[in-house]
Structures are given as C-alpha cells and as structure tokens.
Amino acid sequence: MELQPEYLRIGTSYFKKVHKPLASGDVVTTLLPWSSDCIKLDHGRQYLKEQVECYDGFCFVPSHLAYQGRIKNFYNRYHPFQHQAQPGSYRKITAFLTHVFADQLELAYDYFKILLERPTQILPILCLVSQERNTGKTTFLHFMKAIFGENMVINTNEDFRSNFNLEWAQKLIIGVDETFLDRKEDSERIKNLSTARFYKVEAKGFDRHEVEFFGKFILCSNNEDHFIVADPGETRYWIRKVPPLKAENENLLCELKVEIPCFIDFLIKRSFASTHKTRMWFTPAQIATPALGRLLSQNRNRLEQEMAHLLLSIIDEKDLDELRFCSGDMQNWLGRKQVRLKDITQIRRVLQNLWKLEPATNSLAYVQYKFLSDGTITEQPGKGRFYSLDKQSIYRLNSL
C-alpha cells in the first residue's frame, strides 16, 4: 500500500502530517505548519522538489463509502473512514441502541445510515439526558467516536463557546458531554449551526475565513430541564431520556467497537424506515418525546407562567367559559403581582408570538376585570382591541 506523503505543500504553505498519540491509546492525524527550510535541512533540497506533494488549497468534502483525499487538486480535510463492512453479528450494538432509543430504534438506525451514506444531510440536534448515573450517555458519545473517528470531536461547554473553533468547525459530529448551555446565545448558536451550510472559522495565528459546515450536534447532560434554552414550538431537538443500564459492564465500549464492521454492513444493506420529508429529514412528530415536552415546559419564562396563572385565577373566580382582555389589563394585573416589566411589548410578545393570539380588529366593548388590594376581582365595562381565550385554552396554557 502506498504511504501518504509526510510533507505537503498546500497553496503556498508547507505542512507536516503527524500522528499525535492520545492518553487513551488512540492516535489523531493532523497537519502542522512546517517551514521549507526545515524540510531542506532534514531531507535536502531535492526532497523538497520531488517528494513533497502539492495542492492548490483545502476543501472539505465529507464521504465515507467513496472517500477521496484529493479533489480537483485540493486537499480534503475530511478524514478517510476507518471501517470495512463485513457480515456478522451486531447483537451488542442492537441491545445498546435499544436501551438508548427504545420505541424510536428504527429512527435511530435511519439516523446512523444517514450519517454513513449522506453525511451532508441536515439532522436534528440529538440530546441524551438523565439525572441518573450509569445510563450509557457518555458511552454513546465514545461509540459514535469509534465509528466516525477523527471526523467527530467531543467538546466541553467552554470549547463550544470559544472564539477559536477550527478544531470542531470542520467535523461531521460535534459531541458535548455534561452539557449546560444555559445562555440564550448558546442555544441560538447551536440552532443556527444545525441548519447552516457555511460557517466562519477562526484559529490562533490564522485569519478568520468562511468554510462549508456539515456539523451534527449530540448533547449529553445530567440536567433534564435546563441544559439548554428552548423556546415553545421548538422542533430541532430530538431528546431522549435514557434510563440506567440494567447491569454495569466496564467492557461495554470495547464490546461495541468489535461489532462496528458488522453494524456498518447492516446499515448499508438496510433500507430506510422513514422518508425524507423535512430539511432535517425527520418530521417534528417523528422525533417528539416526553423529554422534549418537559424541556419546553421548564423553559417557559416567569412572565408567561404568571400571565397564564392570572387568566386561570379570573376564569375560576368568575366561572367563565371565555375571557376577554387587553394588553393594558394584563399589565395592570402583573403590576398587582409585582412582576416587573421593561415595557408592554413583553406582554404582546407572549400573546402574539408564543400564544399566537390576535387582538380584535376594532376597538369593541367587553367586560374588564380588575384585582383589588384584598385579592378580590371586580368587573366593569371596558373598550379596546381585546384578546379572547376560552376556558380549555387557558387550562392548556397552565398545564404546559
């Protein structure tokens, strides 16, 4: 087998391909900037002319089953796939994936098949969560790493937030273990990247530049309710609550690694159970889980919760089937509850953006309700462009 050249000239810069050992015993291949003078000093001027392979520049073209290292004289930064499919048993992998995905196992197989055969396809943000220990979340990340090798990286929260992103921006899979990205900008960044086609990368000593981006995110967290900020109606997260493993097995990852070639063979031969229906392949209904519902419920902000509770208090007190109110009424009610607002647009944002309500087209008469200092609710004639909510809708808002 022909050996890969040790030195490369890409554009006008020289690099040395090195195989960096890790504490785990694995090795990662990377390119280090190298001067032509050092190459001549070590190997002679003739080596520089005859043995250094030249490329016009870098490209990033993910492929596993038809990989090319050189594409139209560009050096492909995507790493070759390390596994060869072979028939055989993948019983341990099936059992492990059944533990993680349960009734969504067929969708999980589709997810792996898409990663293998269509790596540029956009996919949901996969999240494995559980407050309990020994569930296999971290094992799943390392299992994915064993399959996709150097085309996957496992980050910390700080790595993801860092401005220097070259280490992970050109990876197929970005795993984040012990995820706790509780800032709004974190969630917006992940959501935007999950559907982005281009991204600006930055590294120390290099100018910032734009590259094609095909990253898929896998988040693992012990915090089921607040590991990331999620807005109502969010459809990009596929969240699985993972139960504890029935028995502890220190050799589980090793046993899974042995079966990878057989699992690859199974994926290649298997037909898709789902069809490509959305930009993320799966429909929101297909990847909906109780864990997603719980995350959305816990992420509701205090203002929305207080507004829903105030409406419930009025319909229960007055035994109403429908309640009409203006945004100014809600502002007064919240003032009685000592909920601080920057301005009334916060209320309108909840009513119109989150609850999808529209005010009456004209200023009309309605029954206006007010809270007195002793907590009782009085009513009086009012007029305005009111919103309307029936009893069932108010109950639903309070049950979310």
C-alpha positions as CSV (number, residue, x, y, z in Angstrom):
1,M,0.0,0.0,0.0
2,E,1.4,3.4,-1.0
3,L,2.3,5.5,2.0
4,Q,0.9,9.0,2.4
5,P,3.4,11.8,1.9
6,E,4.8,13.1,5.2
7,Y,5.1,16.7,3.9
8,L,2.6,18.6,1.9
9,R,2.5,22.0,0.2
10,I,-1.0,23.4,0.2
11,G,-1.2,26.7,-1.6
12,T,2.0,28.5,-0.7
13,S,2.4,26.9,2.8
14,Y,4.1,23.8,3.9
15,F,2.7,21.2,6.3
16,K,3.9,18.1,8.1
17,K,1.3,15.3,8.5
18,V,1.8,14.0,12.1
19,H,0.1,11.2,14.1
20,K,-0.4,12.6,17.6
21,P,-0.8,9.9,20.3
22,L,-3.5,10.4,22.9
23,A,-3.7,9.2,26.5
24,S,-6.4,6.8,25.5
25,G,-4.0,5.0,23.2
26,D,-5.6,6.3,20.1
27,V,-3.8,8.4,17.5
28,V,-5.1,11.5,15.7
29,T,-3.8,12.7,12.4
30,T,-3.2,16.4,12.0
31,L,-1.3,18.9,9.8
32,L,1.2,21.1,11.4
33,P,2.7,24.2,9.7
34,W,6.3,23.4,8.7
35,S,8.9,25.6,7.1
36,S,10.5,24.7,3.8
37,D,13.9,25.4,5.3
38,C,13.3,22.7,8.0
39,I,12.4,20.2,5.3
40,K,15.5,21.0,3.3
41,L,17.7,20.8,6.4
42,D,16.3,17.4,7.3
43,H,16.0,15.9,3.8
44,G,17.8,18.0,1.3
45,R,16.7,20.4,-1.4
46,Q,15.9,17.6,-3.9
47,Y,13.4,16.1,-1.5
48,L,11.6,19.4,-1.3
49,K,11.2,19.3,-5.1
50,E,10.4,15.7,-5.7
51,Q,8.8,14.2,-2.6
52,V,6.5,16.9,-1.3
53,E,3.0,16.6,-2.7
54,C,1.4,19.8,-3.8
55,Y,-2.2,21.0,-3.7
56,D,-3.9,24.3,-4.7
57,G,-5.7,24.6,-1.4
58,F,-8.0,23.0,1.2
59,C,-11.5,21.6,0.7
60,F,-14.0,19.8,3.0
61,V,-16.0,17.1,1.3
62,P,-17.5,14.5,3.7
63,S,-17.7,10.9,2.4
64,H,-17.4,7.5,4.0
65,L,-18.1,4.9,1.3
66,A,-16.5,6.8,-1.7
67,Y,-13.8,8.9,0.0
68,Q,-11.3,11.0,-2.0
69,G,-8.3,12.6,-0.4
70,R,-7.5,14.8,-3.4
71,I,-10.4,16.5,-5.2
72,K,-9.5,18.6,-8.2
73,N,-6.1,19.2,-6.8
74,F,-7.5,20.3,-3.4
75,Y,-6.6,18.6,-0.2
76,N,-9.7,17.2,1.5
77,R,-9.7,18.0,5.2
78,Y,-12.3,15.3,5.8
79,H,-10.6,12.1,7.2
80,P,-11.0,8.7,5.5
81,F,-13.4,6.2,7.0
82,Q,-11.6,3.6,9.0
83,H,-14.0,0.7,8.9
84,Q,-14.7,-2.0,6.3
85,A,-18.1,-3.6,6.3
86,Q,-18.3,-7.3,7.0
87,P,-21.2,-9.6,7.6
88,G,-21.7,-10.8,11.2
89,S,-23.4,-10.2,14.5
90,Y,-24.1,-6.8,15.9
91,R,-26.2,-8.0,18.8
92,K,-24.4,-5.9,21.5
93,I,-24.9,-2.7,19.4
94,T,-28.6,-3.5,18.9
95,A,-29.1,-4.1,22.6
96,F,-27.3,-0.8,23.5
97,L,-29.2,1.3,20.9
98,T,-32.5,-0.3,22.0
99,H,-31.6,0.9,25.6
100,V,-31.0,4.4,24.4
101,F,-33.8,4.8,21.8
102,A,-36.4,2.3,22.9
103,D,-39.5,2.7,20.6
104,Q,-37.6,5.0,18.3
105,L,-35.0,2.4,17.4
106,E,-35.8,2.3,13.7
107,L,-35.4,6.1,13.5
108,A,-32.0,5.7,15.2
109,Y,-31.0,3.2,12.6
110,D,-32.0,5.8,9.9
111,Y,-30.0,8.4,11.8
112,F,-26.9,6.3,11.6
113,K,-27.5,5.3,8.0
114,I,-27.9,9.0,7.0
115,L,-24.6,9.9,8.8
116,L,-22.9,7.0,6.9
117,E,-24.3,7.4,3.4
118,R,-25.5,11.0,3.3
119,P,-23.1,13.0,5.6
120,T,-24.1,16.4,4.2
121,Q,-27.8,15.9,5.1
122,I,-29.1,18.2,7.9
123,L,-30.2,16.2,11.0
124,P,-31.9,17.1,14.3
125,I,-29.9,18.0,17.4
126,L,-29.7,14.7,19.3
127,C,-29.8,15.1,23.1
128,L,-29.4,12.3,25.6
129,V,-30.5,13.4,29.1
130,S,-30.9,11.8,32.5
131,Q,-30.4,12.8,36.1
132,E,-29.4,9.2,37.0
133,R,-26.0,7.8,36.7
134,N,-24.7,4.8,34.7
135,T,-27.1,5.3,31.8
136,G,-24.6,5.0,28.9
137,K,-24.8,8.6,27.7
138,T,-21.0,9.1,27.6
139,T,-20.6,5.6,26.3
140,F,-22.8,6.5,23.3
141,L,-20.6,9.5,22.5
142,H,-17.5,7.3,22.6
143,F,-19.2,4.7,20.5
144,M,-20.0,7.4,17.9
145,K,-16.4,8.5,18.1
146,A,-15.3,4.9,17.5
147,I,-17.4,4.7,14.3
148,F,-16.6,8.1,12.8
149,G,-13.1,8.5,14.2
150,E,-11.3,11.8,13.6
151,N,-14.4,13.2,11.9
152,M,-16.0,13.6,15.3
153,V,-14.9,15.7,18.3
154,I,-16.1,15.6,21.9
155,N,-16.2,19.1,23.3
156,T,-16.8,20.7,26.7
157,N,-19.1,23.7,27.1
158,E,-16.1,26.0,27.1
159,D,-14.8,24.6,23.8
160,F,-18.1,25.3,22.2
161,R,-18.2,28.9,23.5
162,S,-14.6,29.6,22.5
163,N,-13.9,32.0,19.6
164,F,-11.2,29.6,18.3
165,N,-13.4,27.0,16.6
166,L,-11.2,25.4,13.9
167,E,-10.8,22.2,16.0
168,W,-14.6,21.4,15.7
169,A,-16.0,23.5,12.9
170,Q,-14.7,21.0,10.3
171,K,-16.1,17.9,11.9
172,L,-19.1,15.8,10.9
173,I,-20.2,15.3,14.5
174,I,-19.7,17.6,17.5
175,G,-20.5,16.0,20.8
176,V,-20.8,18.0,24.0
177,D,-20.6,16.0,27.2
178,E,-22.1,17.3,30.5
179,T,-23.9,19.9,28.5
180,F,-25.0,23.1,30.3
181,L,-25.5,25.8,27.8
182,D,-27.9,28.0,29.7
183,R,-27.4,31.2,27.8
184,K,-29.8,32.3,25.1
185,E,-26.9,32.9,22.7
186,D,-25.7,29.3,23.2
187,S,-29.0,27.8,22.1
188,E,-29.3,30.3,19.2
189,R,-25.8,29.4,18.0
190,I,-26.5,25.7,18.1
191,K,-29.8,26.0,16.4
192,N,-28.4,28.2,13.6
193,L,-25.4,25.9,13.1
194,S,-27.7,22.8,12.9
195,T,-29.1,24.1,9.6
196,A,-26.1,26.3,8.4
197,R,-24.2,25.5,5.2
198,F,-21.4,27.9,5.9
199,Y,-19.5,29.0,9.0
200,K,-16.6,31.3,9.8
201,V,-13.7,29.5,11.4
202,E,-11.0,31.1,13.5
203,A,-7.7,29.7,14.8
204,K,-4.8,31.2,16.6
205,G,-2.4,32.8,14.1
206,F,-4.7,32.5,11.2
207,D,-7.2,34.9,9.6
208,R,-10.9,34.2,10.0
209,H,-12.4,32.6,6.9
210,E,-15.7,31.0,5.8
211,V,-15.9,27.2,5.2
212,E,-18.7,24.8,4.4
213,F,-20.2,23.4,7.5
214,F,-21.9,20.0,7.9
215,G,-21.7,19.5,11.7
216,K,-24.3,17.5,13.6
217,F,-24.7,18.1,17.3
218,I,-25.0,15.4,20.0
219,L,-25.6,16.8,23.5
220,C,-25.4,14.8,26.7
221,S,-26.5,16.2,30.1
222,N,-27.4,15.2,33.6
223,N,-29.7,18.2,33.7
224,E,-33.1,17.2,32.1
225,D,-34.8,20.5,32.5
226,H,-32.4,23.3,31.9
227,F,-29.4,22.0,29.9
228,I,-30.2,24.4,27.1
229,V,-32.7,27.2,26.4
230,A,-35.6,26.1,24.2
231,D,-38.5,28.2,23.0
232,P,-42.1,27.0,22.7
233,G,-42.7,25.2,19.5
234,E,-39.1,24.2,19.1
235,T,-38.7,21.3,16.6
236,R,-34.9,21.0,16.1
237,Y,-34.2,18.9,19.2
238,W,-34.5,15.1,19.4
239,I,-34.4,14.5,23.1
240,R,-34.1,11.0,24.7
241,K,-34.3,10.4,28.4
242,V,-32.0,7.5,29.0
243,P,-32.7,5.0,31.8
244,P,-29.9,3.4,33.9
245,L,-28.3,0.3,32.4
246,K,-29.7,-2.9,33.9
247,A,-26.2,-4.1,34.7
248,E,-22.8,-2.4,34.9
249,N,-20.4,-3.5,32.2
250,E,-16.9,-2.0,32.2
251,N,-16.1,-3.6,28.9
252,L,-19.3,-2.4,27.1
253,L,-17.5,0.1,24.8
254,C,-14.9,-2.5,23.8
255,E,-17.6,-5.0,23.0
256,L,-19.4,-2.4,20.9
257,K,-16.3,-1.5,19.0
258,V,-15.7,-5.1,18.0
259,E,-19.1,-5.2,16.2
260,I,-18.8,-1.9,14.3
261,P,-17.8,-3.5,10.9
262,C,-20.9,-5.8,11.1
263,F,-23.1,-2.8,12.1
264,I,-21.8,-0.9,9.1
265,D,-22.7,-3.9,6.9
266,F,-26.2,-3.9,8.3
267,L,-26.7,-0.2,7.7
268,I,-25.5,-0.4,4.1
269,K,-27.9,-3.3,3.3
270,R,-30.8,-1.9,5.3
271,S,-33.5,0.2,3.6
272,F,-34.7,3.5,5.2
273,A,-37.7,3.1,7.5
274,S,-38.5,6.8,7.1
275,T,-38.6,9.1,4.1
276,H,-37.0,12.5,3.6
277,K,-39.9,14.9,4.5
278,T,-38.2,17.9,6.1
279,R,-34.9,19.7,5.9
280,M,-33.9,17.7,8.9
281,W,-35.2,14.5,7.3
282,F,-37.5,13.6,10.2
283,T,-40.8,15.3,10.9
284,P,-41.3,17.0,14.3
285,A,-43.9,14.4,15.1
286,Q,-41.5,11.5,14.5
287,I,-38.9,12.8,17.0
288,A,-41.2,14.2,19.6
289,T,-40.7,12.8,23.0
290,P,-42.0,13.4,26.6
291,A,-38.4,14.6,27.4
292,L,-38.8,17.4,24.8
293,G,-42.1,18.4,26.3
294,R,-40.6,18.6,29.7
295,L,-37.7,20.8,28.5
296,L,-40.1,23.2,26.8
297,S,-42.3,23.3,29.9
298,Q,-39.4,24.1,32.2
299,N,-38.0,26.7,29.8
300,R,-41.2,28.9,29.9
301,N,-40.2,32.2,31.4
302,R,-41.7,33.6,34.5
303,L,-43.7,36.2,32.7
304,E,-45.5,33.6,30.6
305,Q,-46.2,31.5,33.6
306,E,-47.6,34.4,35.6
307,M,-49.8,35.5,32.7
308,A,-51.3,32.0,32.4
309,H,-51.9,31.8,36.1
310,L,-53.6,35.2,36.2
311,L,-56.0,34.2,33.5
312,L,-56.8,30.9,35.3
313,S,-57.5,32.8,38.5
314,I,-60.1,35.0,36.8
315,I,-62.0,32.3,34.9
316,D,-62.1,30.1,38.1
317,E,-63.2,33.0,40.3
318,K,-65.9,34.3,37.8
319,D,-66.8,30.8,36.4
320,L,-66.2,32.0,32.8
321,D,-66.2,30.0,29.6
322,E,-64.3,32.7,27.8
323,L,-62.1,35.6,28.9
324,R,-61.5,38.9,27.0
325,F,-58.7,41.2,28.0
326,C,-56.4,43.9,26.6
327,S,-52.6,44.0,26.9
328,G,-53.1,47.0,29.3
329,D,-55.3,44.9,31.5
330,M,-52.6,42.2,31.7
331,Q,-50.0,44.9,32.5
332,N,-52.2,46.1,35.5
333,W,-52.7,42.5,36.7
334,L,-49.0,41.8,36.6
335,G,-48.3,45.1,38.5
336,R,-50.5,43.8,41.3
337,K,-48.4,40.6,41.4
338,Q,-45.2,42.8,41.5
339,V,-43.9,41.3,38.2
340,R,-41.5,43.9,36.7
341,L,-41.7,44.7,33.0
342,K,-39.5,46.7,30.8
343,D,-42.5,47.7,28.7
344,I,-45.8,46.4,27.4
345,T,-44.2,44.9,24.3
346,Q,-43.0,42.0,26.5
347,I,-46.7,41.1,27.1
348,R,-47.6,41.4,23.4
349,R,-44.6,39.2,22.5
350,V,-46.1,36.4,24.7
351,L,-49.6,36.9,23.5
352,Q,-48.8,37.1,19.8
353,N,-45.5,35.3,19.3
354,L,-45.8,32.5,21.8
355,W,-49.6,32.0,22.2
356,K,-50.4,33.0,18.6
357,L,-53.3,35.3,19.6
358,E,-54.6,38.2,17.5
359,P,-56.4,41.2,19.0
360,A,-59.8,42.3,17.8
361,T,-59.6,44.3,14.5
362,N,-61.6,47.2,16.0
363,S,-62.0,48.8,19.5
364,L,-65.0,47.0,21.0
365,A,-66.9,46.8,24.3
366,Y,-66.0,43.9,26.7
367,V,-66.1,43.1,30.4
368,Q,-62.9,44.4,32.1
369,Y,-61.6,42.7,35.3
370,K,-59.5,44.3,38.0
371,F,-57.7,42.9,41.1
372,L,-58.4,44.9,44.3
373,S,-55.8,45.2,47.1
374,D,-57.6,42.4,49.1
375,G,-57.3,40.0,46.1
376,T,-60.9,40.1,45.1
377,I,-61.8,40.6,41.4
378,T,-64.2,43.2,40.2
379,E,-65.7,43.8,36.8
380,Q,-66.6,47.0,34.9
381,P,-67.3,48.0,31.3
382,G,-64.3,48.4,29.1
383,K,-63.5,49.1,25.5
384,G,-60.5,48.2,23.4
385,R,-58.9,45.7,20.9
386,F,-59.2,42.8,23.2
387,Y,-57.8,39.2,23.0
388,S,-60.0,36.2,23.6
389,L,-59.2,32.9,25.2
390,D,-61.7,30.1,26.1
391,K,-61.5,28.0,29.3
392,Q,-59.9,25.0,27.6
393,S,-57.1,27.1,26.1
394,I,-56.4,28.7,29.5
395,Y,-56.3,25.3,31.2
396,R,-53.9,24.1,28.5
397,L,-51.5,27.0,29.0
398,N,-51.4,26.3,32.7
399,S,-50.7,22.6,32.1
400,L,-47.7,23.1,29.9
